[in-house]
Amino acid sequence: MNTQVFTQSAIKLTDDTIIYFDPYQIKEEYHDADYIFLTHDHYDHFDINSITKVLKDNTVLIGPEIMAENMQEITNNILIVKPENNYKLGSLEFRTYPAYNLDKPFHPKEKAYVGYNLKINDKWYYIMGDTDDTPEIQEVKTDICFIPIGGKFTMDVQEAAAYINKIKPKVAVPIHYGSIVGDITLKDNFINSVDKDIQVKIYIK
């Protein structure tokens, strides 16, 4: 699996299928997305200009119910999802998890924002979205976890590392830092705080 992290939480996974998550500040005209997963409707996660740069004729756009109207303005190929449900698109399996703040106002639970845990070639990839360490995600089983570490709007570095050390994926990928909020050096604090038996891969440098 080829993995790219562009900015914030903009992720591209390339294998037999090409999957984007929250494309943001995409500079090239790729038009190669089989699936585009959206976690929520904030501008750094729902960037229409970037979506149109990766969209092709048969791209499927996946996102939470609160985004349904906006998604329908982009394409008719949409799947509306709710937290804590299992879905299947062709050979792609995934489960949604709630993504919300516990003690901050930015991502209210009632908006039903989501993170996604996808099974690709017998490995699970969990893209958490903008979230804190909530009760619903305590038992997530995944191989590769893309976790926000920037603080303010999401978990901070220590909270993120504690969560990774709890669920113990094989690989942890810090995201959501280095641009809007969270200094680029946060990655070093994260590496030093994660248990040594968990590999940390850095894409935002």
C-alpha positions in Angstrom: 0.0 0.0 0.0 1.4 3.4 -1.0 0.5 6.0 1.6 0.6 9.8 1.1 -0.4 12.5 3.6 -0.7 15.9 2.0 -1.8 18.5 4.6 -3.8 18.2 7.8 -5.8 15.0 7.4 -5.6 14.7 3.6 -4.6 11.1 3.0 -4.3 9.0 -0.1 -4.0 5.2 -0.1 -3.1 3.6 -3.4 -3.3 -0.1 -4.2 -5.6 -1.7 -6.6 -8.1 0.9 -5.4 -7.3 4.6 -4.9 -8.9 6.1 -1.8 -8.7 9.7 -0.4 -9.7 11.0 3.0 -10.6 14.6 3.5 -8.6 15.9 0.5 -7.3 19.4 1.3 -5.0 21.8 -0.5 -4.4 19.3 -3.3 -2.3 20.9 -5.9 -2.3 18.4 -8.8 -5.2 17.4 -11.1 -5.3 13.7 -10.3 -8.8 12.7 -11.1 -8.1 9.1 -10.0 -10.2 8.6 -6.8 -12.2 5.4 -6.6 -13.5 6.5 -3.2 -13.4 9.8 -1.3 -14.1 9.6 2.4 -15.1 12.7 4.3 -15.1 12.9 8.1 -16.9 16.2 8.6 -17.8 19.5 7.1 -15.0 21.9 8.3 -13.1 23.7 5.6 -9.9 21.8 6.2 -11.7 18.5 5.7 -14.3 19.4 3.1 -12.4 21.3 0.5 -14.5 21.3 -2.7 -11.6 22.6 -4.9 -9.5 19.6 -3.8 -12.3 17.1 -4.2 -12.8 18.2 -7.8 -9.1 17.7 -8.5 -9.3 14.0 -7.4 -12.8 13.2 -8.6 -13.5 11.1 -11.7 -16.7 10.1 -13.4 -17.4 7.0 -11.2 -15.9 8.2 -7.9 -18.0 7.4 -4.8 -18.2 10.1 -2.2 -18.8 8.9 1.4 -19.6 11.1 4.3 -21.8 11.7 7.3 -25.5 12.6 7.1 -25.0 16.3 7.9 -23.0 16.6 4.7 -25.6 15.0 2.4 -26.8 18.1 0.6 -23.2 19.4 0.0 -22.1 16.0 -1.3 -25.1 15.8 -3.7 -24.0 19.1 -5.3 -20.7 17.4 -6.2 -21.8 14.0 -7.5 -24.8 11.6 -7.5 -22.5 8.7 -6.5 -22.7 9.2 -2.7 -23.0 7.0 0.4 -24.3 8.6 3.6 -23.0 7.0 6.8 -23.8 7.1 10.5 -21.5 6.4 13.4 -21.1 2.9 14.7 -22.2 1.1 11.5 -20.6 -1.5 9.2 -20.6 -0.9 5.4 -19.5 -2.7 2.3 -18.7 -1.1 -1.1 -17.6 -3.7 -3.6 -14.7 -5.5 -2.0 -14.1 -2.6 0.5 -15.3 -3.1 4.1 -15.4 -0.5 6.7 -16.8 0.5 10.0 -17.6 4.1 11.2 -16.8 5.4 14.6 -18.0 8.7 16.2 -15.5 11.6 16.0 -16.3 14.3 18.5 -14.9 16.5 21.4 -15.4 15.7 25.0 -14.6 19.1 26.5 -14.3 21.4 23.5 -17.1 23.0 21.3 -15.6 22.4 17.9 -16.9 18.9 17.0 -20.2 18.3 18.9 -21.3 14.7 19.3 -24.8 15.5 18.0 -23.4 16.3 14.5 -22.6 12.7 14.0 -19.1 13.2 12.5 -17.2 10.0 11.8 -13.9 8.3 11.6 -13.4 5.2 9.4 -11.8 1.8 10.0 -11.3 0.2 6.6 -10.2 -3.3 5.7 -7.8 -3.3 2.7 -5.9 -6.5 1.8 -6.5 -8.0 5.2 -5.2 -4.9 7.0 -7.2 -2.4 8.9 -6.7 1.3 8.5 -8.3 3.7 11.0 -8.6 7.3 9.9 -9.9 8.9 13.1 -11.2 12.3 12.0 -11.2 15.2 14.4 -11.8 13.6 17.7 -10.9 13.2 21.3 -10.3 9.9 23.1 -14.0 9.0 23.5 -15.7 6.0 25.1 -16.8 4.6 21.8 -13.3 4.1 20.4 -11.7 2.4 23.3 -11.9 -1.1 21.8 -11.0 -0.3 18.1 -8.9 -3.0 16.5 -6.7 -1.7 13.7 -3.3 -2.2 12.1 -2.6 1.3 11.0 -4.0 4.3 12.9 -4.0 7.8 11.5 -4.4 10.0 14.6 -4.7 13.8 15.1 -2.1 15.2 17.4 -2.4 19.0 17.0 -4.4 19.8 20.1 -7.0 22.6 20.4 -9.5 21.0 18.0 -8.5 17.4 18.7 -6.4 15.3 21.0 -3.0 16.8 21.9 0.2 14.9 21.6 0.1 13.2 25.0 -3.6 12.3 24.7 -2.9 10.8 21.2 0.1 8.8 22.4 -1.8 7.5 25.3 -4.6 6.4 23.0 -2.1 4.6 20.6 -0.5 2.9 23.6 -3.9 1.7 24.6 -5.2 0.2 21.4 -1.7 -0.9 20.1 -1.9 -0.8 16.3 1.2 -2.0 14.5 1.7 1.5 13.0 0.7 5.0 14.1 0.6 7.9 11.7 0.3 11.4 13.3 -1.8 13.9 11.3 -3.6 17.2 11.8 -0.6 19.2 12.8 2.0 21.5 11.2 -0.3 23.9 9.4 -3.5 25.3 11.0 -2.7 24.3 14.5 0.2 22.3 16.1 3.8 23.0 15.5 5.7 20.7 13.1 7.9 19.5 16.0 4.9 17.8 17.7 5.9 14.7 15.7 9.0 14.4 17.7 7.1 14.5 21.0 4.7 11.9 19.6 7.5 9.5 18.6 9.1 9.8 22.0 5.7 9.1 23.8 4.6 6.1 21.9 5.6 2.6 23.1 8.7 1.4 21.3 6.9 -1.8 20.0 4.6 0.4 17.9 6.1 1.8 14.7 5.5 5.5 14.1 5.5 6.7 10.4 5.9 10.4 9.7 4.6 11.9 6.5 4.1 15.5 7.6 7.6 16.8 8.1 
